[in-house]
Amino acid sequence: MKILVTGNKGYIGTVVVEMLLQKSYEVVGYDTDYYKNCDSIEYICPVKQITKDIR
């Protein structure tokens, strides 16, 4: 099953993605990547990523 996770690079989204991957789901991430230039964040997204604003 393929699942779209909105906000996958956020605090909760990163945990949700990992949990879904452990259960063998196919995950696609959707995030604005608002904090991409923040030096303190070194998260490497393990799924296909769509970078857009959903608003």
GUKE-432854 format. One record per residue: residue in three letters; residue number from 1; z negated, x, y negated of N, C-alpha, C in turn. Coordinates in Angstrom, 2 decimals. Last residue first. Layout:
N
ATOM   resn   resi      n.pz      n.px      n.py     ca.pz     ca.px     ca.py      c.pz      c.px      c.py
ATOM    ALA    NUM         Z         X         Y         Z         X         Y         Z         X         Y
...
//
This chain:
55
ATOM   resn   resi      n.pz      n.px      n.py     ca.pz     ca.px     ca.py      c.pz      c.px      c.py
ATOM    ARG     55     -0.86     -0.95    -24.58     -1.09     -2.00    -25.59      0.18     -2.63    -26.05
ATOM    ILE     54     -0.40      1.18    -22.96     -0.20     -0.15    -22.37     -0.37     -1.28    -23.40
ATOM    ASP     53      1.33      4.09    -23.52      0.27      3.24    -24.07      0.54      1.80    -23.62
ATOM    LYS     52      1.97      6.52    -20.91      2.38      5.55    -21.93      1.15      4.80    -22.41
ATOM    THR     51      2.80      8.30    -18.34      2.06      8.52    -19.58      2.64      7.63    -20.67
ATOM    ILE     50      2.31      8.14    -14.99      3.08      7.49    -16.05      2.24      7.64    -17.32
ATOM    GLN     49      2.26     10.33    -12.20      1.67      9.93    -13.48      2.69      9.27    -14.39
ATOM    LYS     48      1.29     10.63     -8.85      2.39     10.42     -9.78      1.83      9.81    -11.05
ATOM    VAL     47     -1.79     12.59     -8.48     -0.89     11.47     -8.17      0.27     11.43     -9.17
ATOM    PRO     46     -3.84     14.32     -9.19     -3.19     14.52     -7.89     -2.17     13.44     -7.53
ATOM    CYS     45     -4.33     15.89    -12.25     -4.08     14.60    -11.62     -3.30     14.79    -10.32
ATOM    ILE     44     -6.81     17.95    -13.06     -5.43     17.99    -12.60     -5.20     16.73    -11.77
ATOM    TYR     43     -8.93     18.43    -15.78     -8.61     17.57    -14.65     -7.13     17.67    -14.32
ATOM    GLU     42    -10.38     19.77    -17.72     -9.46     20.52    -16.88     -9.09     19.72    -15.64
ATOM    ILE     41    -11.59     19.50    -20.90    -11.13     18.71    -19.76    -10.09     19.50    -18.98
ATOM    SER     40    -12.15     20.99    -23.11    -13.22     20.86    -22.12    -12.79     20.07    -20.88
ATOM    ASP     39     -9.99     20.90    -24.88    -10.22     22.12    -24.10    -11.24     21.95    -22.98
ATOM    CYS     38     -7.70     18.35    -25.30     -9.13     18.66    -25.29     -9.38     19.85    -24.36
ATOM    ASN     37     -5.17     17.40    -25.19     -5.37     18.67    -25.89     -6.84     19.08    -25.97
ATOM    LYS     36     -5.34     14.91    -23.90     -4.63     16.01    -23.24     -4.85     17.36    -23.91
ATOM    TYR     35     -6.54     12.46    -24.48     -7.34     13.67    -24.59     -6.66     14.89    -23.98
ATOM    TYR     34     -4.57     10.52    -23.97     -5.09     10.68    -25.32     -5.84     12.00    -25.51
ATOM    ASP     33     -3.02      9.55    -21.93     -3.23     11.00    -22.02     -3.74     11.38    -23.42
ATOM    THR     32     -2.70      6.96    -21.28     -2.11      7.40    -22.55     -2.17      8.91    -22.70
ATOM    ASP     31     -1.76      6.26    -17.86     -2.75      6.65    -18.86     -2.04      7.10    -20.14
ATOM    TYR     30     -1.57      5.52    -14.60     -1.01      5.07    -15.87     -2.06      5.35    -16.94
ATOM    GLY     29     -0.74      6.69    -11.30     -1.62      6.66    -12.46     -0.89      6.26    -13.73
ATOM    VAL     28     -0.48      5.44     -8.09      0.28      5.82     -9.28     -0.67      5.67    -10.47
ATOM    VAL     27     -1.12      6.07     -4.67     -1.63      5.77     -6.00     -0.67      6.27     -7.07
ATOM    GLU     26     -1.33      4.82     -1.53     -0.40      5.52     -2.41     -0.76      5.10     -3.83
ATOM    TYR     25     -4.32      5.30      0.42     -3.45      4.46     -0.41     -2.49      5.36     -1.19
ATOM    SER     24     -6.23      6.61      2.04     -4.79      6.73      2.34     -3.90      5.74      1.60
ATOM    LYS     23     -8.76      6.82      1.20     -8.48      5.68      2.09     -6.98      5.56      2.39
ATOM    GLN     22     -8.59      8.90     -0.55     -9.34      9.12      0.69     -9.09      8.01      1.69
ATOM    LEU     21     -7.30      7.59     -2.64     -6.57      8.61     -1.88     -7.26      8.90     -0.54
ATOM    LEU     20     -9.39      5.99     -3.58     -8.20      5.36     -3.01     -7.39      6.35     -2.18
ATOM    MET     19    -11.16      7.95     -4.55    -11.59      7.03     -3.50    -10.39      6.38     -2.81
ATOM    GLU     18     -9.59      9.14     -6.57    -10.05      9.94     -5.42    -10.47      9.04     -4.26
ATOM    VAL     17     -9.31      6.94     -8.34     -8.14      7.57     -7.72     -8.55      8.35     -6.47
ATOM    VAL     16    -11.99      6.51     -9.11    -11.26      5.47     -8.39    -10.05      6.07     -7.67
ATOM    VAL     15    -12.51      8.86    -10.54    -13.27      8.56     -9.33    -12.54      7.53     -8.47
ATOM    THR     14    -10.76      8.59    -12.67    -10.66      9.77    -11.81    -11.38      9.54    -10.48
ATOM    GLY     13    -11.64      6.17    -13.90    -10.34      6.26    -13.24    -10.20      7.44    -12.30
ATOM    ILE     12    -14.02      6.76    -15.21    -14.05      5.94    -13.99    -12.76      6.09    -13.20
ATOM    TYR     11    -13.05      8.54    -17.24    -14.30      8.78    -16.51    -14.34      8.03    -15.18
ATOM    GLY     10     -9.41      8.83    -17.04    -10.70      8.58    -17.69    -11.87      8.80    -16.74
ATOM    LYS      9     -7.02      8.88    -15.84     -7.55     10.18    -16.27     -8.88     10.04    -17.00
ATOM    ASN      8     -6.30      6.24    -15.34     -6.65      7.10    -14.21     -7.19      8.47    -14.60
ATOM    GLY      7     -5.69      3.94    -16.75     -6.80      4.78    -17.21     -7.24      5.77    -16.15
ATOM    THR      6     -4.77      1.98    -13.97     -4.67      2.21    -15.41     -5.91      2.98    -15.86
ATOM    VAL      5     -3.28      2.50    -11.02     -4.60      2.63    -11.64     -4.39      2.93    -13.12
ATOM    LEU      4     -1.53      0.78     -8.62     -1.45      1.31     -9.98     -2.85      1.33    -10.57
ATOM    ILE      3     -0.85      1.40     -5.22     -1.78      0.85     -6.20     -1.60      1.56     -7.54
ATOM    LYS      2      0.79      0.55     -2.24      0.86      1.30     -3.49     -0.03      0.61     -4.52
ATOM    MET      1      0.00      0.85      1.17      0.00      0.00      0.00      0.00      0.90     -1.23
//
